[in-house]
Amino acid sequence: MPIYEYVCLGCKTKFELMRPLSKSSEPTECPKCKRTANRALSQFACFTTSEAGVTAPVGGSGCAGCASGSCSTCHT
Ligand SMILES: [Zn+2]
């Protein structure tokens, strides 16, 4: 089963939950305060990919400090 991320409307806790795809967009219960938690915008999967792949230029022009091209000293 895929894992989805949810955010509690009450205490803002983020947690992950393994659910069937058919129930992925249904609200669930916060493990902490038992209030309603909605599904967080699931961008973590493709977000991670673009962070590593797209942000870093081909050939790698990151500075010595970060190697990813995204720290403050990388910007020229
Ligand atoms: Zn909560």
N, CA, C, O and the ligand as a Tripos MOL2 file, in Angstrom:
@<TRIPOS>MOLECULE
protein
  305   303    77     0     0
PROTEIN
NO_CHARGES

@<TRIPOS>ATOM
      1 N           0.8410   -1.1990    0.0000 N.3       1 MET1
      2 CA          0.0000    0.0000    0.0000 C.3       1 MET1
      3 C           0.8780    1.2530    0.0000 C.2       1 MET1
      4 O           1.9410    1.2860    0.6200 O.2       1 MET1
      5 N           0.4170    2.2570   -0.6950 N.am      2 PRO2
      6 CA          1.1870    3.5000   -0.7190 C.3       2 PRO2
      7 C           1.0580    4.2750    0.6020 C.2       2 PRO2
      8 O           0.0960    4.1070    1.3500 O.2       2 PRO2
      9 N           2.0260    5.1020    0.8530 N.am      3 ILE3
     10 CA          2.0190    5.9100    2.0710 C.3       3 ILE3
     11 C           1.6460    7.3480    1.7200 C.2       3 ILE3
     12 O           2.1830    7.9300    0.7780 O.2       3 ILE3
     13 N           0.7240    7.9060    2.4880 N.am      4 TYR4
     14 CA          0.2940    9.2800    2.2460 C.3       4 TYR4
     15 C           0.5810   10.1340    3.4710 C.2       4 TYR4
     16 O           0.6990    9.6430    4.5940 O.2       4 TYR4
     17 N           0.6870   11.4180    3.2130 N.am      5 GLU5
     18 CA          1.0040   12.3450    4.2920 C.3       5 GLU5
     19 C          -0.2530   13.1240    4.6520 C.2       5 GLU5
     20 O          -0.9920   13.5840    3.7820 O.2       5 GLU5
     21 N          -0.4760   13.2610    5.9500 N.am      6 TYR6
     22 CA         -1.6580   13.9750    6.4290 C.3       6 TYR6
     23 C          -1.2600   15.0580    7.4120 C.2       6 TYR6
     24 O          -0.2430   14.9670    8.1000 O.2       6 TYR6
     25 N          -2.0990   16.0940    7.4550 N.am      7 VAL7
     26 CA         -1.8550   17.1880    8.3870 C.3       7 VAL7
     27 C          -3.0890   17.3630    9.2530 C.2       7 VAL7
     28 O          -4.2040   17.4790    8.7440 O.2       7 VAL7
     29 N          -2.8870   17.3810   10.5570 N.am      8 CYS8
     30 CA         -3.9940   17.5580   11.4790 C.3       8 CYS8
     31 C          -4.4820   19.0020   11.4500 C.2       8 CYS8
     32 O          -3.6850   19.9400   11.4690 O.2       8 CYS8
     33 N          -5.7850   19.1650   11.4030 N.am      9 LEU9
     34 CA         -6.3460   20.5100   11.3880 C.3       9 LEU9
     35 C          -6.2850   21.1520   12.7660 C.2       9 LEU9
     36 O          -6.3240   22.3770   12.8890 O.2       9 LEU9
     37 N          -6.1890   20.3260   13.7990 N.am     10 GLY10
     38 CA         -6.1750   20.8570   15.1520 C.3      10 GLY10
     39 C          -4.7920   21.2580   15.6190 C.2      10 GLY10
     40 O          -4.5670   22.4090   15.9930 O.2      10 GLY10
     41 N          -3.8550   20.3060   15.5990 N.am     11 CYS11
     42 CA         -2.5360   20.5730   16.1800 C.3      11 CYS11
     43 C          -1.4520   20.6880   15.1240 C.2      11 CYS11
     44 O          -0.2760   20.8390   15.4550 O.2      11 CYS11
     45 N          -1.8320   20.6180   13.8670 N.am     12 LYS12
     46 CA         -0.9030   20.7870   12.7380 C.3      12 LYS12
     47 C           0.1680   19.7050   12.6570 C.2      12 LYS12
     48 O           1.1890   19.8730   11.9900 O.2      12 LYS12
     49 N          -0.0750   18.6130   13.3320 N.am     13 THR13
     50 CA          0.8830   17.5190   13.2620 C.3      13 THR13
     51 C           0.8670   16.8770   11.8800 C.2      13 THR13
     52 O          -0.1920   16.6330   11.3000 O.2      13 THR13
     53 N           2.0360   16.6170   11.3790 N.am     14 LYS14
     54 CA          2.1370   15.8960   10.1060 C.3      14 LYS14
     55 C           2.4740   14.4560   10.3990 C.2      14 LYS14
     56 O           3.3520   14.1640   11.2110 O.2      14 LYS14
     57 N           1.7800   13.5630    9.7420 N.am     15 PHE15
     58 CA          2.0880   12.1630    9.9320 C.3      15 PHE15
     59 C           1.8190   11.4060    8.6460 C.2      15 PHE15
     60 O           1.0770   11.8600    7.7740 O.2      15 PHE15
     61 N           2.4290   10.2610    8.5540 N.am     16 GLU16
     62 CA          2.2610    9.4430    7.3640 C.3      16 GLU16
     63 C           1.4130    8.2360    7.6880 C.2      16 GLU16
     64 O           1.4600    7.6830    8.7870 O.2      16 GLU16
     65 N           0.6460    7.8510    6.7060 N.am     17 LEU17
     66 CA         -0.2840    6.7640    6.9190 C.3      17 LEU17
     67 C          -0.3160    5.8850    5.6840 C.2      17 LEU17
     68 O          -0.3450    6.3690    4.5520 O.2      17 LEU17
     69 N          -0.3100    4.6080    5.9230 N.am     18 MET18
     70 CA         -0.3980    3.6750    4.8230 C.3      18 MET18
     71 C          -1.8660    3.3570    4.5680 C.2      18 MET18
     72 O          -2.5460    2.7910    5.4240 O.2      18 MET18
     73 N          -2.3340    3.7170    3.4130 N.am     19 ARG19
     74 CA         -3.7510    3.4960    3.1080 C.3      19 ARG19
     75 C          -3.9010    3.0250    1.6710 C.2      19 ARG19
     76 O          -3.0310    3.2390    0.8260 O.2      19 ARG19
     77 N          -5.0250    2.3820    1.4230 N.am     20 PRO20
     78 CA         -5.3060    2.0310    0.0330 C.3      20 PRO20
     79 C          -5.5400    3.2970   -0.7890 C.2      20 PRO20
     80 O          -5.9920    4.3140   -0.2620 O.2      20 PRO20
     81 N          -5.2390    3.2290   -2.0370 N.am     21 LEU21
     82 CA         -5.3670    4.3840   -2.9240 C.3      21 LEU21
     83 C          -6.7790    4.9600   -2.8990 C.2      21 LEU21
     84 O          -6.9690    6.1730   -2.9880 O.2      21 LEU21
     85 N          -7.7600    4.0810   -2.7770 N.am     22 SER22
     86 CA         -9.1540    4.5250   -2.8340 C.3      22 SER22
     87 C          -9.5300    5.4050   -1.6550 C.2      22 SER22
     88 O         -10.5090    6.1490   -1.7220 O.2      22 SER22
     89 N          -8.7620    5.3280   -0.5760 N.am     23 LYS23
     90 CA         -9.0910    6.1200    0.6030 C.3      23 LYS23
     91 C          -8.0790    7.2320    0.8450 C.2      23 LYS23
     92 O          -8.1100    7.8860    1.8870 O.2      23 LYS23
     93 N          -7.2020    7.4430   -0.0940 N.am     24 SER24
     94 CA         -6.0960    8.3570    0.1310 C.3      24 SER24
     95 C          -6.5410    9.7940    0.3680 C.2      24 SER24
     96 O          -5.8700   10.5340    1.0880 O.2      24 SER24
     97 N          -7.6570   10.2000   -0.2210 N.am     25 SER25
     98 CA         -8.0670   11.5890   -0.0810 C.3      25 SER25
     99 C          -9.1070   11.7810    1.0060 C.2      25 SER25
    100 O          -9.5700   12.8980    1.2340 O.2      25 SER25
    101 N          -9.4710   10.7200    1.6670 N.am     26 GLU26
    102 CA        -10.4310   10.8470    2.7600 C.3      26 GLU26
    103 C          -9.7320   11.3510    4.0220 C.2      26 GLU26
    104 O          -8.5870   10.9910    4.2950 O.2      26 GLU26
    105 N         -10.4330   12.1860    4.7840 N.am     27 PRO27
    106 CA         -9.8520   12.6480    6.0490 C.3      27 PRO27
    107 C          -9.6370   11.4830    6.9970 C.2      27 PRO27
    108 O         -10.3420   10.4760    6.9350 O.2      27 PRO27
    109 N          -8.6750   11.6280    7.8580 N.am     28 THR28
    110 CA         -8.4140   10.5820    8.8360 C.3      28 THR28
    111 C          -8.3330   11.2000   10.2300 C.2      28 THR28
    112 O          -8.6840   12.3640   10.4210 O.2      28 THR28
    113 N          -7.8740   10.4250   11.1880 N.am     29 GLU29
    114 CA         -7.8410   10.9070   12.5570 C.3      29 GLU29
    115 C          -6.4130   11.1700   13.0080 C.2      29 GLU29
    116 O          -5.5180   10.3570   12.7790 O.2      29 GLU29
    117 N          -6.2110   12.3070   13.6470 N.am     30 CYS30
    118 CA         -4.8850   12.6430   14.1400 C.3      30 CYS30
    119 C          -4.4890   11.6940   15.2630 C.2      30 CYS30
    120 O          -5.2730   11.4600   16.1830 O.2      30 CYS30
    121 N          -3.2760   11.1440   15.1970 N.am     31 PRO31
    122 CA         -2.8340   10.2150   16.2400 C.3      31 PRO31
    123 C          -2.6100   10.8990   17.5850 C.2      31 PRO31
    124 O          -2.5780   10.2440   18.6270 O.2      31 PRO31
    125 N          -2.4570   12.2010   17.5520 N.am     32 LYS32
    126 CA         -2.1840   12.9140   18.8100 C.3      32 LYS32
    127 C          -3.4590   13.4110   19.4840 C.2      32 LYS32
    128 O          -3.7310   13.0930   20.6420 O.2      32 LYS32
    129 N          -4.2370   14.2010   18.7370 N.am     33 CYS33
    130 CA         -5.3790   14.8590   19.3740 C.3      33 CYS33
    131 C          -6.7190   14.2870   18.9210 C.2      33 CYS33
    132 O          -7.7770   14.7240   19.3750 O.2      33 CYS33
    133 N          -6.6620   13.3180   18.0330 N.am     34 LYS34
    134 CA         -7.8730   12.6280   17.5720 C.3      34 LYS34
    135 C          -8.8290   13.5110   16.7760 C.2      34 LYS34
    136 O          -9.9940   13.1670   16.5800 O.2      34 LYS34
    137 N          -8.3280   14.6350   16.3290 N.am     35 ARG35
    138 CA         -9.1830   15.4680   15.4960 C.3      35 ARG35
    139 C          -8.9770   15.1200   14.0280 C.2      35 ARG35
    140 O          -8.1970   14.2310   13.6880 O.2      35 ARG35
    141 N          -9.6840   15.8280   13.1760 N.am     36 THR36
    142 CA         -9.6470   15.5040   11.7630 C.3      36 THR36
    143 C          -8.3230   15.9210   11.1300 C.2      36 THR36
    144 O          -7.8190   17.0160   11.3810 O.2      36 THR36
    145 N          -7.7870   15.0650   10.3340 N.am     37 ALA37
    146 CA         -6.5730   15.3730    9.5940 C.3      37 ALA37
    147 C          -6.8420   15.1740    8.1060 C.2      37 ALA37
    148 O          -7.3720   14.1460    7.6840 O.2      37 ALA37
    149 N          -6.4720   16.1630    7.3390 N.am     38 ASN38
    150 CA         -6.6470   16.0540    5.9030 C.3      38 ASN38
    151 C          -5.3460   15.6510    5.2370 C.2      38 ASN38
    152 O          -4.2590   15.8200    5.7890 O.2      38 ASN38
    153 N          -5.4850   15.1270    4.0670 N.am     39 ARG39
    154 CA         -4.3000   14.7150    3.3470 C.3      39 ARG39
    155 C          -3.4720   15.9370    2.9470 C.2      39 ARG39
    156 O          -4.0080   16.9160    2.4250 O.2      39 ARG39
    157 N          -2.1970   15.8730    3.1900 N.am     40 ALA40
    158 CA         -1.3120   16.9520    2.7780 C.3      40 ALA40
    159 C          -1.0610   16.8370    1.2860 C.2      40 ALA40
    160 O          -1.1330   15.7480    0.7150 O.2      40 ALA40
    161 N          -0.7700   17.9480    0.6700 N.am     41 LEU41
    162 CA         -0.4540   17.9080   -0.7460 C.3      41 LEU41
    163 C           0.7900   17.0650   -0.9200 C.2      41 LEU41
    164 O           1.8760   17.4280   -0.4680 O.2      41 LEU41
    165 N           0.6140   15.9410   -1.5770 N.am     42 SER42
    166 CA          1.7170   15.0020   -1.6450 C.3      42 SER42
    167 C           2.6660   15.3840   -2.7620 C.2      42 SER42
    168 O           2.4930   15.0030   -3.9200 O.2      42 SER42
    169 N           3.6470   16.1290   -2.3870 N.am     43 GLN43
    170 CA          4.6420   16.5210   -3.3720 C.3      43 GLN43
    171 C           5.9980   15.9400   -3.0180 C.2      43 GLN43
    172 O           7.0000   16.2210   -3.6740 O.2      43 GLN43
    173 N           6.0160   15.1250   -1.9710 N.am     44 PHE44
    174 CA          7.3250   14.6800   -1.5060 C.3      44 PHE44
    175 C           8.0250   13.7550   -2.4820 C.2      44 PHE44
    176 O           9.2520   13.7520   -2.5800 O.2      44 PHE44
    177 N           7.2410   12.9750   -3.2010 N.am     45 ALA45
    178 CA          7.8630   12.0120   -4.0970 C.3      45 ALA45
    179 C           8.5760   12.6960   -5.2600 C.2      45 ALA45
    180 O           9.7570   12.4460   -5.5040 O.2      45 ALA45
    181 N           7.8530   13.5640   -5.9790 N.am     46 CYS46
    182 CA          8.4640   14.2080   -7.1240 C.3      46 CYS46
    183 C           9.3100   15.3980   -6.6860 C.2      46 CYS46
    184 O          10.2130   15.8310   -7.4020 O.2      46 CYS46
    185 N           9.0090   15.9110   -5.5180 N.am     47 PHE47
    186 CA          9.7660   17.0430   -4.9990 C.3      47 PHE47
    187 C          11.2140   16.6550   -4.7700 C.2      47 PHE47
    188 O          12.1360   17.4020   -5.1000 O.2      47 PHE47
    189 N          11.3960   15.4690   -4.1980 N.am     48 THR48
    190 CA         12.7440   15.0000   -3.9090 C.3      48 THR48
    191 C          13.5340   14.8150   -5.2020 C.2      48 THR48
    192 O          14.7260   15.1130   -5.2730 O.2      48 THR48
    193 N          12.8420   14.3210   -6.2100 N.am     49 THR49
    194 CA         13.5140   14.0870   -7.4720 C.3      49 THR49
    195 C          13.9690   15.3940   -8.1080 C.2      49 THR49
    196 O          15.0960   15.5010   -8.5910 O.2      49 THR49
    197 N          13.0870   16.3830   -8.1020 N.am     50 SER50
    198 CA         13.4350   17.6310   -8.7620 C.3      50 SER50
    199 C          14.5070   18.3830   -7.9840 C.2      50 SER50
    200 O          15.3040   19.1220   -8.5620 O.2      50 SER50
    201 N          14.5170   18.1910   -6.6940 N.am     51 GLU51
    202 CA         15.5280   18.8620   -5.8890 C.3      51 GLU51
    203 C          16.9200   18.3620   -6.2300 C.2      51 GLU51
    204 O          17.8730   19.1370   -6.3180 O.2      51 GLU51
    205 N          17.0190   17.0720   -6.4180 N.am     52 ALA52
    206 CA         18.3210   16.4950   -6.6990 C.3      52 ALA52
    207 C          18.6590   16.6010   -8.1860 C.2      52 ALA52
    208 O          19.8090   16.8420   -8.5540 O.2      52 ALA52
    209 N          17.6580   16.4210   -9.0250 N.am     53 GLY53
    210 CA         17.9480   16.3530  -10.4450 C.3      53 GLY53
    211 C          17.8560   17.6620  -11.1840 C.2      53 GLY53
    212 O          18.7320   17.9820  -11.9870 O.2      53 GLY53
    213 N          16.8040   18.4340  -10.9270 N.am     54 VAL54
    214 CA         16.5800   19.6190  -11.7390 C.3      54 VAL54
    215 C          17.3620   20.8250  -11.2380 C.2      54 VAL54
    216 O          17.9090   21.5960  -12.0260 O.2      54 VAL54
    217 N          17.4070   20.9770   -9.9160 N.am     55 THR55
    218 CA         18.0590   22.1600   -9.3640 C.3      55 THR55
    219 C          19.5500   22.1510   -9.6450 C.2      55 THR55
    220 O          20.1520   23.1960   -9.8960 O.2      55 THR55
    221 N          20.1390   20.9690   -9.6010 N.am     56 ALA56
    222 CA         21.5690   20.8820   -9.8480 C.3      56 ALA56
    223 C          21.8320   20.8800  -11.3530 C.2      56 ALA56
    224 O          21.3350   20.0050  -12.0610 O.2      56 ALA56
    225 N          22.5850   21.8210  -11.8370 N.am     57 PRO57
    226 CA         22.8930   21.8870  -13.2690 C.3      57 PRO57
    227 C          23.7620   20.7010  -13.6800 C.2      57 PRO57
    228 O          24.5090   20.1470  -12.8740 O.2      57 PRO57
    229 N          23.6470   20.3320  -14.9410 N.am     58 VAL58
    230 CA         24.4530   19.2240  -15.4360 C.3      58 VAL58
    231 C          25.9310   19.6040  -15.3690 C.2      58 VAL58
    232 O          26.3210   20.6950  -15.7870 O.2      58 VAL58
    233 N          26.7270   18.7160  -14.8510 N.am     59 GLY59
    234 CA         28.1380   19.0220  -14.6840 C.3      59 GLY59
    235 C          28.4300   19.4510  -13.2620 C.2      59 GLY59
    236 O          29.5690   19.3790  -12.8000 O.2      59 GLY59
    237 N          27.4020   19.8950  -12.5780 N.am     60 GLY60
    238 CA         27.5510   20.2300  -11.1800 C.3      60 GLY60
    239 C          28.2850   21.5370  -10.9480 C.2      60 GLY60
    240 O          29.5140   21.5690  -11.0140 O.2      60 GLY60
    241 N          27.5660   22.6080  -10.6790 N.am     61 SER61
    242 CA         28.2320   23.8620  -10.4080 C.3      61 SER61
    243 C          27.9740   24.3180   -8.9820 C.2      61 SER61
    244 O          28.0070   25.5110   -8.6770 O.2      61 SER61
    245 N          27.7220   23.3660   -8.1350 N.am     62 GLY62
    246 CA         27.5350   23.7030   -6.7320 C.3      62 GLY62
    247 C          28.8480   24.1460   -6.1300 C.2      62 GLY62
    248 O          29.9150   23.7290   -6.5810 O.2      62 GLY62
    249 N          28.7820   24.9750   -5.1300 N.am     63 CYS63
    250 CA         30.0050   25.4370   -4.4840 C.3      63 CYS63
    251 C          30.5770   24.3320   -3.6080 C.2      63 CYS63
    252 O          29.9750   23.2680   -3.4660 O.2      63 CYS63
    253 N          31.7260   24.5840   -3.0310 N.am     64 ALA64
    254 CA         32.3790   23.5630   -2.2130 C.3      64 ALA64
    255 C          31.5670   23.2280   -0.9840 C.2      64 ALA64
    256 O          31.7360   22.1670   -0.3830 O.2      64 ALA64
    257 N          30.6980   24.1230   -0.6220 N.am     65 GLY65
    258 CA         29.9530   23.9270    0.6130 C.3      65 GLY65
    259 C          28.7270   23.0690    0.4680 C.2      65 GLY65
    260 O          28.2710   22.4900    1.4540 O.2      65 GLY65
    261 N          28.1620   22.9600   -0.7450 N.am     66 CYS66
    262 CA         26.8900   22.2620   -0.7930 C.3      66 CYS66
    263 C          26.7970   21.2230   -1.8970 C.2      66 CYS66
    264 O          26.0680   20.2420   -1.7480 O.2      66 CYS66
    265 N          27.5030   21.4050   -2.9890 N.am     67 ALA67
    266 CA         27.5130   20.4370   -4.0780 C.3      67 ALA67
    267 C          26.1550   20.2610   -4.7410 C.2      67 ALA67
    268 O          25.9910   19.3500   -5.5520 O.2      67 ALA67
    269 N          25.1890   21.0920   -4.4250 N.am     68 SER68
    270 CA         23.8910   20.9490   -5.0580 C.3      68 SER68
    271 C          23.4940   22.1960   -5.8270 C.2      68 SER68
    272 O          22.5010   22.1810   -6.5540 O.2      68 SER68
    273 N          24.2410   23.2610   -5.6820 N.am     69 GLY69
    274 CA         23.9250   24.4790   -6.4100 C.3      69 GLY69
    275 C          22.7830   25.2570   -5.8420 C.2      69 GLY69
    276 O          22.1920   26.0810   -6.5400 O.2      69 GLY69
    277 N          22.4510   25.0260   -4.6010 N.am     70 SER70
    278 CA         21.2820   25.7100   -4.0650 C.3      70 SER70
    279 C          21.5420   26.4710   -2.7730 C.2      70 SER70
    280 O          20.6090   27.0370   -2.2030 O.2      70 SER70
    281 N          22.7570   26.5010   -2.3040 N.am     71 CYS71
    282 CA         23.0090   27.2770   -1.0900 C.3      71 CYS71
    283 C          23.2320   28.7470   -1.4460 C.2      71 CYS71
    284 O          23.2730   29.1000   -2.6250 O.2      71 CYS71
    285 N          23.3730   29.5890   -0.4490 N.am     72 SER72
    286 CA         23.4120   31.0350   -0.6980 C.3      72 SER72
    287 C          24.6630   31.4690   -1.4390 C.2      72 SER72
    288 O          24.6430   32.4790   -2.1420 O.2      72 SER72
    289 N          25.7380   30.7360   -1.2980 N.am     73 THR73
    290 CA         26.9730   31.1340   -1.9620 C.3      73 THR73
    291 C          27.0370   30.6540   -3.4050 C.2      73 THR73
    292 O          27.9580   31.0150   -4.1380 O.2      73 THR73
    293 N          26.0730   29.8480   -3.8160 N.am     74 CYS74
    294 CA         26.0640   29.3490   -5.1790 C.3      74 CYS74
    295 C          25.5550   30.4150   -6.1520 C.2      74 CYS74
    296 O          25.9170   30.4060   -7.3290 O.2      74 CYS74
    297 N          24.7440   31.3010   -5.6780 N.am     75 HIS75
    298 CA         24.1310   32.2760   -6.5710 C.3      75 HIS75
    299 C          25.1350   33.3500   -6.9590 C.2      75 HIS75
    300 O          25.7970   33.9450   -6.1090 O.2      75 HIS75
    301 N          25.2300   33.5770   -8.2250 N.am     76 THR76
    302 CA         26.1630   34.5840   -8.6880 C.3      76 THR76
    303 C          25.4310   35.8190   -9.1840 C.2      76 THR76
    304 O          26.0650   36.7810   -9.6170 O.2      76 THR76
    305 ZN         -3.8430   16.7030   16.0340 Zn       77 ZN77
@<TRIPOS>BOND
     1     1     2 1
     2     2     3 1
     3     3     4 2
     4     3     5 am
     5     5     6 1
     6     6     7 1
     7     7     8 2
     8     7     9 am
     9     9    10 1
    10    10    11 1
    11    11    12 2
    12    11    13 am
    13    13    14 1
    14    14    15 1
    15    15    16 2
    16    15    17 am
    17    17    18 1
    18    18    19 1
    19    19    20 2
    20    19    21 am
    21    21    22 1
    22    22    23 1
    23    23    24 2
    24    23    25 am
    25    25    26 1
    26    26    27 1
    27    27    28 2
    28    27    29 am
    29    29    30 1
    30    30    31 1
    31    31    32 2
    32    31    33 am
    33    33    34 1
    34    34    35 1
    35    35    36 2
    36    35    37 am
    37    37    38 1
    38    38    39 1
    39    39    40 2
    40    39    41 am
    41    41    42 1
    42    42    43 1
    43    43    44 2
    44    43    45 am
    45    45    46 1
    46    46    47 1
    47    47    48 2
    48    47    49 am
    49    49    50 1
    50    50    51 1
    51    51    52 2
    52    51    53 am
    53    53    54 1
    54    54    55 1
    55    55    56 2
    56    55    57 am
    57    57    58 1
    58    58    59 1
    59    59    60 2
    60    59    61 am
    61    61    62 1
    62    62    63 1
    63    63    64 2
    64    63    65 am
    65    65    66 1
    66    66    67 1
    67    67    68 2
    68    67    69 am
    69    69    70 1
    70    70    71 1
    71    71    72 2
    72    71    73 am
    73    73    74 1
    74    74    75 1
    75    75    76 2
    76    75    77 am
    77    77    78 1
    78    78    79 1
    79    79    80 2
    80    79    81 am
    81    81    82 1
    82    82    83 1
    83    83    84 2
    84    83    85 am
    85    85    86 1
    86    86    87 1
    87    87    88 2
    88    87    89 am
    89    89    90 1
    90    90    91 1
    91    91    92 2
    92    91    93 am
    93    93    94 1
    94    94    95 1
    95    95    96 2
    96    95    97 am
    97    97    98 1
    98    98    99 1
    99    99   100 2
   100    99   101 am
   101   101   102 1
   102   102   103 1
   103   103   104 2
   104   103   105 am
   105   105   106 1
   106   106   107 1
   107   107   108 2
   108   107   109 am
   109   109   110 1
   110   110   111 1
   111   111   112 2
   112   111   113 am
   113   113   114 1
   114   114   115 1
   115   115   116 2
   116   115   117 am
   117   117   118 1
   118   118   119 1
   119   119   120 2
   120   119   121 am
   121   121   122 1
   122   122   123 1
   123   123   124 2
   124   123   125 am
   125   125   126 1
   126   126   127 1
   127   127   128 2
   128   127   129 am
   129   129   130 1
   130   130   131 1
   131   131   132 2
   132   131   133 am
   133   133   134 1
   134   134   135 1
   135   135   136 2
   136   135   137 am
   137   137   138 1
   138   138   139 1
   139   139   140 2
   140   139   141 am
   141   141   142 1
   142   142   143 1
   143   143   144 2
   144   143   145 am
   145   145   146 1
   146   146   147 1
   147   147   148 2
   148   147   149 am
   149   149   150 1
   150   150   151 1
   151   151   152 2
   152   151   153 am
   153   153   154 1
   154   154   155 1
   155   155   156 2
   156   155   157 am
   157   157   158 1
   158   158   159 1
   159   159   160 2
   160   159   161 am
   161   161   162 1
   162   162   163 1
   163   163   164 2
   164   163   165 am
   165   165   166 1
   166   166   167 1
   167   167   168 2
   168   167   169 am
   169   169   170 1
   170   170   171 1
   171   171   172 2
   172   171   173 am
   173   173   174 1
   174   174   175 1
   175   175   176 2
   176   175   177 am
   177   177   178 1
   178   178   179 1
   179   179   180 2
   180   179   181 am
   181   181   182 1
   182   182   183 1
   183   183   184 2
   184   183   185 am
   185   185   186 1
   186   186   187 1
   187   187   188 2
   188   187   189 am
   189   189   190 1
   190   190   191 1
   191   191   192 2
   192   191   193 am
   193   193   194 1
   194   194   195 1
   195   195   196 2
   196   195   197 am
   197   197   198 1
   198   198   199 1
   199   199   200 2
   200   199   201 am
   201   201   202 1
   202   202   203 1
   203   203   204 2
   204   203   205 am
   205   205   206 1
   206   206   207 1
   207   207   208 2
   208   207   209 am
   209   209   210 1
   210   210   211 1
   211   211   212 2
   212   211   213 am
   213   213   214 1
   214   214   215 1
   215   215   216 2
   216   215   217 am
   217   217   218 1
   218   218   219 1
   219   219   220 2
   220   219   221 am
   221   221   222 1
   222   222   223 1
   223   223   224 2
   224   223   225 am
   225   225   226 1
   226   226   227 1
   227   227   228 2
   228   227   229 am
   229   229   230 1
   230   230   231 1
   231   231   232 2
   232   231   233 am
   233   233   234 1
   234   234   235 1
   235   235   236 2
   236   235   237 am
   237   237   238 1
   238   238   239 1
   239   239   240 2
   240   239   241 am
   241   241   242 1
   242   242   243 1
   243   243   244 2
   244   243   245 am
   245   245   246 1
   246   246   247 1
   247   247   248 2
   248   247   249 am
   249   249   250 1
   250   250   251 1
   251   251   252 2
   252   251   253 am
   253   253   254 1
   254   254   255 1
   255   255   256 2
   256   255   257 am
   257   257   258 1
   258   258   259 1
   259   259   260 2
   260   259   261 am
   261   261   262 1
   262   262   263 1
   263   263   264 2
   264   263   265 am
   265   265   266 1
   266   266   267 1
   267   267   268 2
   268   267   269 am
   269   269   270 1
   270   270   271 1
   271   271   272 2
   272   271   273 am
   273   273   274 1
   274   274   275 1
   275   275   276 2
   276   275   277 am
   277   277   278 1
   278   278   279 1
   279   279   280 2
   280   279   281 am
   281   281   282 1
   282   282   283 1
   283   283   284 2
   284   283   285 am
   285   285   286 1
   286   286   287 1
   287   287   288 2
   288   287   289 am
   289   289   290 1
   290   290   291 1
   291   291   292 2
   292   291   293 am
   293   293   294 1
   294   294   295 1
   295   295   296 2
   296   295   297 am
   297   297   298 1
   298   298   299 1
   299   299   300 2
   300   299   301 am
   301   301   302 1
   302   302   303 1
   303   303   304 2
@<TRIPOS>SUBSTRUCTURE
     1 MET1         2 RESIDUE 1 A MET
     2 PRO2         6 RESIDUE 1 A PRO
     3 ILE3        10 RESIDUE 1 A ILE
     4 TYR4        14 RESIDUE 1 A TYR
     5 GLU5        18 RESIDUE 1 A GLU
     6 TYR6        22 RESIDUE 1 A TYR
     7 VAL7        26 RESIDUE 1 A VAL
     8 CYS8        30 RESIDUE 1 A CYS
     9 LEU9        34 RESIDUE 1 A LEU
    10 GLY10       38 RESIDUE 1 A GLY
    11 CYS11       42 RESIDUE 1 A CYS
    12 LYS12       46 RESIDUE 1 A LYS
    13 THR13       50 RESIDUE 1 A THR
    14 LYS14       54 RESIDUE 1 A LYS
    15 PHE15       58 RESIDUE 1 A PHE
    16 GLU16       62 RESIDUE 1 A GLU
    17 LEU17       66 RESIDUE 1 A LEU
    18 MET18       70 RESIDUE 1 A MET
    19 ARG19       74 RESIDUE 1 A ARG
    20 PRO20       78 RESIDUE 1 A PRO
    21 LEU21       82 RESIDUE 1 A LEU
    22 SER22       86 RESIDUE 1 A SER
    23 LYS23       90 RESIDUE 1 A LYS
    24 SER24       94 RESIDUE 1 A SER
    25 SER25       98 RESIDUE 1 A SER
    26 GLU26      102 RESIDUE 1 A GLU
    27 PRO27      106 RESIDUE 1 A PRO
    28 THR28      110 RESIDUE 1 A THR
    29 GLU29      114 RESIDUE 1 A GLU
    30 CYS30      118 RESIDUE 1 A CYS
    31 PRO31      122 RESIDUE 1 A PRO
    32 LYS32      126 RESIDUE 1 A LYS
    33 CYS33      130 RESIDUE 1 A CYS
    34 LYS34      134 RESIDUE 1 A LYS
    35 ARG35      138 RESIDUE 1 A ARG
    36 THR36      142 RESIDUE 1 A THR
    37 ALA37      146 RESIDUE 1 A ALA
    38 ASN38      150 RESIDUE 1 A ASN
    39 ARG39      154 RESIDUE 1 A ARG
    40 ALA40      158 RESIDUE 1 A ALA
    41 LEU41      162 RESIDUE 1 A LEU
    42 SER42      166 RESIDUE 1 A SER
    43 GLN43      170 RESIDUE 1 A GLN
    44 PHE44      174 RESIDUE 1 A PHE
    45 ALA45      178 RESIDUE 1 A ALA
    46 CYS46      182 RESIDUE 1 A CYS
    47 PHE47      186 RESIDUE 1 A PHE
    48 THR48      190 RESIDUE 1 A THR
    49 THR49      194 RESIDUE 1 A THR
    50 SER50      198 RESIDUE 1 A SER
    51 GLU51      202 RESIDUE 1 A GLU
    52 ALA52      206 RESIDUE 1 A ALA
    53 GLY53      210 RESIDUE 1 A GLY
    54 VAL54      214 RESIDUE 1 A VAL
    55 THR55      218 RESIDUE 1 A THR
    56 ALA56      222 RESIDUE 1 A ALA
    57 PRO57      226 RESIDUE 1 A PRO
    58 VAL58      230 RESIDUE 1 A VAL
    59 GLY59      234 RESIDUE 1 A GLY
    60 GLY60      238 RESIDUE 1 A GLY
    61 SER61      242 RESIDUE 1 A SER
    62 GLY62      246 RESIDUE 1 A GLY
    63 CYS63      250 RESIDUE 1 A CYS
    64 ALA64      254 RESIDUE 1 A ALA
    65 GLY65      258 RESIDUE 1 A GLY
    66 CYS66      262 RESIDUE 1 A CYS
    67 ALA67      266 RESIDUE 1 A ALA
    68 SER68      270 RESIDUE 1 A SER
    69 GLY69      274 RESIDUE 1 A GLY
    70 SER70      278 RESIDUE 1 A SER
    71 CYS71      282 RESIDUE 1 A CYS
    72 SER72      286 RESIDUE 1 A SER
    73 THR73      290 RESIDUE 1 A THR
    74 CYS74      294 RESIDUE 1 A CYS
    75 HIS75      298 RESIDUE 1 A HIS
    76 THR76      302 RESIDUE 1 A THR
    77 ZN77       305 GROUP 0 **** ****
